[in-house]
Structures are given as structure tokens and as C-alpha cells.
Amino acid sequence: MDNIYRGWRRPGPLPPGGVDVEPGESLDVISGSYRIFQYERGHRYSTDDVLTAWYGSTYAPRVARAADLGSGIGSVALICAWRLPGATFCTVEAQDISIRLARKTIRYNGLESRFTLYHGDLRDPSILANEEPFDLVTGSPPYFPSGTATEPGHPQAVPARMEVRGGVEDYARAAARILAPGGLFAFVFPVVQDARALNAIDDAGLTLIRRRDIIFKDGEPPLIAVFAASRREDIPVQYHPLIEPPLTIRHRDRSTDPEYSAIRLSFGFPPGNVPP
């Protein structure tokens, strides 16, 4: 792997590797030298996942233990693990084919001692019942109830987009159940469903700490937002959440916004605004 790209040097540890890429899979860079196994035609990690990991790992007060709900192929947890080298992680994923890839990724990056992968439904209260509370809980809930949007062609990608096993409300309830005192729940959800996300936070007994809209291209409306919440009993009643100015990813000339370039650097990726 090339550790220098257009004057940018790749930070962080080198993974041990030694795990083969099988037909139909790809092995892709995700943070520093960490790599992730993905299906070439299945669900692949996205900017939504990256921003969820960045938001949670940036604004959690401290993180010794972290959990990722509906973890899929492990992208959010893997980025958090790269950024939080002292933390241990528990992930929960229901799909056999996704957790299979996640296990390969954990082995490839030498993270077996830091990860416990649970194969199950995040709505099941027994799934993490024997675990100590978590300082950080992350989640990328599916965005659409079944039947309200076009389903992806690959079966692995369907639960990542459609609410096959619950929605944002279930993620919030699960997070509230496993959060440590003062811990943070970070997740991403569409701006057009903002009221639903806020109701999910409130109904789960959480308090919104901060949120930020994401604009993928300057001049267009925001499509998603990242949210951070904590247990209601840990936050003063008079607290007013921080509504941050929108984060822009790209400008109309396709250049990367300077702030997002800096964010890319923070999770071990080249800034995106350097010339050829």
C-alpha cells in the first residue's frame, strides 16, 4: 500500500493483513491503512457512515467502550476504532453475509482483541444484556419504511436502506438501554424526516445535544443530518441543543470544501482538494 499520496502521508498503524479477497468481494481503504471487505455489488460504505463515525468519535466526552447498532459490514465501528485506539467495541448485526465480511475485516486489521461481534437483532434486549454500558453508541438506521422507496437490487443492501428490522425509533431505544452515564448516541438520518428523528430521541428518554445538516453539493438543500444525544437524566432540563451550521461536502466546481477536507484528514483519508 502506498503511504504517500500527492504529498499526503497516510497516518496510523499498518494492519497485519493475511486475509484473502474472495470472488465478488473487494478490499478497500477506509481509515489510514485500515481496509474493509465489501461485496462488489452489495452494500458498500458511504459518506453517511463516515460522518456518523466522525461525529460520534469527535463529540463523545470519553470512550473506553463503544457499540455500533445494525453494524452491517462494520464501517462505522472500524472508523471509530481507528480514531479511538484505546477503545473496545461491540457490534450488532443480523445479516449473515454482512457479519461474515465484518469478521474478515476485523482479522485483516488485527482488531480481534478489541472487537466482539454479536450476530442478532438490535431490537432484542438480551443481545447486549451481559455487557457493561457503553460510552459511545453509533448507528446508521435504514431511512425508509418498507414499501415507501425502491429496494436495492442486492439482498444484502435491502436492510441498509429499508426498515426490515426496525427503524430509527428502535435504534434510539436500544441506545438508551445500553448507554453509560454521560455517554453519547450518534446517528444519521434524512433531513426530510427530521421530526421523526427528534421524536425518536425524545421517546427513548434521550436529550439532543447537537445536530448538523449535511449539504452534498453547494447550492442544493441538505439531504441528511447527524445527531448526537445523551440520556435525559444526565443533562440539565434547561439545556439547549447546539444546532450547527450545515457542513458542505463539495462546491459547484466539484472541489472539496475546506472543512470537509480537514474532516477527511481526521479519519485518515487524503484531503480531497489537492491538485493532480
N, C-alpha and C positions, 0 to 999 in steps of 0.2 A: 504493500500500500504506500502510495506517495504521501509523505508527511508535509510536503510544501506545495502550495497551490497559489500561483501568481503572487508570491511574496508573503502569503499567509501560512503560518506553521501550525500544523494540527496539534492541539494540546491533549493532555491526558494519557492514560496508560495504554499499552498495546495489548490486545486480547490474545489469549493463547491459541485460539482457532482450533483446528483439528476436527471440525465437523463438516461433513460433505454436503454440497448442494445437490439435491436430487432433481430429476426431471420435473419441470413445471414450477420450480422454485427459483428465486433469486436471492442473493445475499447483498444487502445494500447498506451503505454508511448512514448512520442516524445521529451519533454524537461523538465527536472526536474520532477515535479509531474504533469505537463500538459499531458493530454491524448487526443487522436484523434480517432474519429469514422471512420471506414473503412469498405468496403464490403469485406467479406472473400474471394470472388472470383473475385473482381473487381480491379480497380486501387488502389494501395497502395503506400504510400510514400516511397521514395528511397533515396539512398546516394546522388543522383543528387540534390534532393530538399534540403537536409540538407546542402550541400556545397553552394548552391545558397544563402540560408538564412545566413549562416555563412559569406560568402564573402561580401554580401551587408551590413549586420549589423556591420561588423568589419570595413569596409573601408569608409562608408558614413561619411562625416565630422561631421554632427549632424543630428538627426532625431526626429522631432516633429510629422511629418505626413508621413505615408508610404502607398504605394499602391502595390498590387500584382495582376498581369495580368494573366488571364487564371488560376485562383487560384485553380481550382479543389476542393479537399476536404479541402483545407486550410492549408496544411502542411507548406509551405514556410512562409506564414504570421504568423502562430502560433509560429514557432520557433523564428522569428523576434520579435514577441510580448513578448515572454518570455525573450529575451535578451535585449529588449528596453522597459522597463516597463513604461516609460513616454510618449511613442508614441501612437498615434491613427492610425487606419488602415482602408483603403477602399480596398475591393477585388472585382474582376470582374470575373464572371464565367457564362458560357452559359448553361451548362447541369443541368437540374432539379435535377437529382439524386445526383449529386455531391454537389450542393449548399445546398441540404437538409441535407446531412451529415455535411457540414461545419456549418450550423446553430446549429445543435445538439452539435457539438464540442465547439462552442463559448459559448453556455449556460452552458455546463458541466464545463468549466473552468472559468466561471464568468466574461467573457470579453465583455458582451453586451454593456457597456458604451464606449468601446474602438474601436469597430468594426462597420462598415457599409458594408453590403454585397449587391453588385449590381448583379442582375440577367440579363445578357446581353452579347453581343458580344464586345470584346475589340476593334474591328475594327470600331465600331460605335463612331464617335467623340462626340456624345451627351451624352455618357454614364457617363462621369465624368465632363461634361462641367460646372456644378454648384459647383464643388469642388475647394477649394484653391489648389495651386500647392503642389507637394509632394517632400520632401527632399530625399526620397528613393523610388525607383520603382524596383520591382523584377519580374522575370518571368522565367518559365521553358518551353520554347516553345517546341512543338512537333518536333521530329527530322526528320521525313520522309514525303516527298510529297506522296499523295495518290497513291497507286499502285506500290510503289517502295520497299515496305517491307511487311512482313507478318503481318496481322492485329491481334490484341489480340482477344481472344475468347469472352471476356465480353464487351458488348457495351459501358459501362462506360469508359473502358480503351482505346478505339479506339482513341478519340480526344487527349488523353495524349501522344500518340505515333505517330499518323498520322495527317497531316495538313488538318483537316476538316474545320477549321475556321481560315485560315491564318497560316503563319509561322514566322520565326524569324524577317523577314522584318516588318511584321505588329506589332510585339511586340516592335521593336525599334521605329517605327513611333509613336505608342501610348505613349511610354515612353517619347519621345522628346516633345510630345504635353503637358504632364502633369508635367514634372519635374520643380521644383523650381530652381532659380539661385543657382549654385553651388551644386545642387543635384546629386545623383548617380543612375545610372541604372545598376543593376547586373543581369546577366542571365547565363545559362549554355547551351552548345551546343557541338555536336560531333567534335572531332579534325579533322576528315576527311573532314568536311565541314567548316573548319576554314576560308577559303576565303569568303564563303557566310556570315558568322557571321560578319567579318570585313567590308564587303561591306554594310551589313545592318546597321551597326553603322554609317558608313560614309554617306550613302544615307539619313539617318534620320536627318543629321545635328548634329551628336554627335561626340565626340572625345574619343578614347580609352585611359583610364587612366592606367589600369593594367590588366593582364590576367595570368592565371596559368593552366597548363595542369595537369590532374589527372591520375595517374597510379594506377589501382586497385590491381595489383599484381606485385611485384618487378621482373624485367626482361622482362615484357611484355610492349608493346607500350601503350602510353596514349590513352584513349578512348574518354574522354570528357575534356572540358576546361571551366573554369569560367572566365567571362569577367566583367569588370566594366568600365562604360563610363559616361561622363558628356556632357552637352550642349556645342557645339563648341564655342559659344560666351563667355563662361565662362573660357576658357582655353587658355593660350598663344599659338600663332601659332608655336613657337619654341619647344613646349613641346614634349618630347619623352616618350612614354608609358613604364611602367615597365613590362618587361617580366620575371616573377618569375621562379625560378627552379621548376620542377614538384613536386607535392605532391604525395607521395606514401601512399596507404592505408594499404596494407599488404605485408609482406615479404614471401619468398618462403616456409618458415616453418609455414606459416599461422599466425604468430604473427603480432600484430598491430604495425605499425610504430610509434615511439615515438612522432613525430609531430602530427600525426593524433589522437593519444591518448590524447594529450593536447587539440586538437580541439574538440574532443568528450566532454571533461570536460567543454569546454567553452559554449556548448549548453545544459549542464545539463544531460549528459549521462555518464555512467561509462566508464573509460578509455579504456577498451578492452584488456589490456595487463597484467592484474593481474592474478595470479595463482588461481586454484580452492581452 
